[in-house]
Amino acid sequence: MIYPFVSRVFCKTSGANRSASVVPMVITDDRPAHGERRELLLGVAKKIFAERGFQSATMDDIAREAGFTKPILYQYFESKTDLYHEIVAETARTLIDKLANAVAVAETPRAKIEVAFRVYFDMVVDETDAFRILFIHSHEGSTAGDLRNVELTLVSFLEPFIDISISKEHRRQLAAGVVGIAEGAAVVWLVQQEAKGWPPVNPEEASLLASRIATLAWGGLRAVQRD
């Protein structure tokens, strides 16, 4: 960010007369802009919540790790709960946006299911901290409904892609089952990675996970009897 300042420089002329000329000075401020600082704080909070859980993490921890004072942190987020909610909401928005973009170009119901799983596991593998927050740490008190809201959002997203002649209630139940399969596989993978000490991830890991779970889900959907 650049701030202009004005400096008045006096130049001596003939006699006792003096003339003043205005010379602009530019001072560069390398501090992060408001939006950048907010994203920085969210990233640091995500890492700390993932490592320590919501209950154990403190605003002092987050501010110190980010290199800011706690009053500055409170300028952006009213409370630890507010910060946590924003991380979960941002994760859900990003996931739904990516899913919508991916399935829009898939032509068949099976292709839509397969690409949806690929997007899901790509994000689980790439955004490990966010999904550790969602799936690994317990949700209590003011954060208890966060995971359920994400799950129901995914259920609603998947419903239209289950192209079977069944009732609306039946279709929603199946969509919930597909979400449960994906979540269960993600939880197990995260626990396995944690037990290994978070080793570098194979570039094909997300694709392999997606293929395995898509095969299971599609096999189950094909066996569904019409109402």
N, C-alpha and C positions, 0 to 999 in steps of 0.2 A: 504494500500500500504506500502511496506517495503523498506526502503532505507538503504544499507550497508555503513557504515563508517569505516575507519581504524584508530586505535589509536596506537601510538608507546609508549610502556612502557619500561623504562630503568631499568635494573637490575644490581646491583653492583656485580662484581666478584673480584678475587684476585688482589691485587695491585690497580693501578689506572685505570685498564682496565674496560671498561663498555661494555656490550653487549645489543643490542636492539632487543626486540622481538615484533612482530606485532600481535596485538590482535584485532580481528574483533568486532565491536560494531554494534548492530542493533537498529534502531530507527523506531518505527511504526508511520505511518501517517494515522490518522483516517479520514481524509477529503475524501469526496466522489470522486470516480474515474470519469473520463471525462463522460462516458456514464451514470453513475448514477446521476451525477450532471445535465446533460441535461434532463433526465427524471424527476428529481425533479423540475426543472424550468418549464417544460411543465405542470406538475401537478398543480403547484401553479398558473400558468397563466390561466389554464383551469378554476380553481375555481374563480379567480378574474374576468375573462371575463364573466363567467356565472352569477355572482352576479351583476356586474356593467355594462356589455355591452362593446363592443369594443371601442366605442367613449369615454366613461368615464374612462376606465382603463388606467393607465400609466405604463411605464417601471419602474419608481421609485416605484410604488405600488408593482409590481411583485418582483423586487429585494429585497425590504425591507421585504416583506412577506416570501421570500425564505431564507432570512438571508445572502444575498450576496450584494456586491456593484453593482451599475449599470454598471461600466466598465466590470465586470465579466459576467454579463448578455449579454452584447453586444459581448462578445467573442463567444457566442453560437448562437445568433440570431441578424441579422443585424438591425432589426427594430421591432416595435410592429406588423406591418403588416406581416412580415416574421414569427413571432411567432404564430400569429393567423392562417395563412395559414397552418402551420405545424400541428396545433391541428386539424383543419378540415380534412386535408389530412390523418392524422393518424387515425382519427375516421372512415373515409370512407374505408381505407385499411383494418382495423380490421373488419368492418361490412361485407365487400365483402368476405374476407377470411372465416369468420364464416359461411356466407351463402353458399359459395361454398362447404365447408366441410359437411354441414348439408344436402343439397339437393343431394349430391353425393350418399348418402346411402338410400334415399327415392325412392321407386319404381314406384309409380303412379303419374300422374300430380297433383291430389288433394293432395297427401301426400307431394309433393314438395312445393306446395303453403302453406300448413299448417305449415310445418317445417320452411319455410322461414319466415312466420309471427312470429313464436315462437322465432326464433333467433333475429329477428328485435326488438320485444318488450322486450325480455330479456336484450338486450343491452340498450334500452331506459330507462328501470327501473334501471339497474345497473350502467349505465354511464350517469346519469342525467345531470351533468354539461355539457358534450359534446353536448347533444341534446338541452339543453337550449341555448347554443351558436348558434346552427344551426337554431332552429325553433322559439325561443322566441324573441331574440334581433334583431333589424332591421339591414339589411345589406346595407351599403352605401359605395360609393367611391370604394376604392381598394378591399373591401371585398364583393362587390355586387354580383359577379359571383360565390362565393363559394358554396352557397346552391344549385344553379342551376346545378353546375357541379356534386354535389353529387346525385341529383335527376336523372340526365341523366345517370349517371353510374349505378344506380339501375334499371332504365328502360332497359338499354342494358343487364343487368344481367338477368332480368326476361323474356325478350322476348322469348328465346328458350323454356321456360317451359309452354307457352300458346299453347297447342297442339290442335289447331283448324285449319281447312282448310280455311284460310283467307289470304288476301294479306299481304305483309310485312308491308305496311303502317298501315293497320288495326291492325295488331298484336302489333306494336309499340304503337299505340294509347291506346290499351287496357292495355298494360304494364304500360304506364304512368298513366292510371286510377287507377290501383292497387297500384302503388307507392303513388298516391295522397290520396287514402283511408287510407293507413298506416300512412302517414305523418299527415293527418288531425286528426286521432285518437290520435296520439302521442302528437300533439300540445294541444289538449283539455285535455288530461290526465295531461300534465305538468302544464297547467294553473290551473287545479283543485287542484293539489298537492301544487302549490304555494299559492293558496287561503287558503288552510288548514294549511299553515305554515310548509310544508314539513314534514309530520308525517312519522313514520316508515312504510315501505311498506309491505303489506301482501305478504308472500312468493309465493302465487299463483296468484299474480296480473298480471304478464307478461303472464302466461298461459291463464288467463281469457280474457285479451285483445286480445291475438292472436286468441283464439277460436271465439270470437265475430266477429272480422274483417275478419278472414278466411272464416267464414260462409257467410258473406255478399259478399265477393269477389268471392267465388266459385259459389254462386247462380247466380251472374251476369254473370260470364263466361259461365256457362251452358246454359244460355238463348241467347247467341250470335248466330246470324244466319250466316251460311257460306256464303262467297262471291259467 
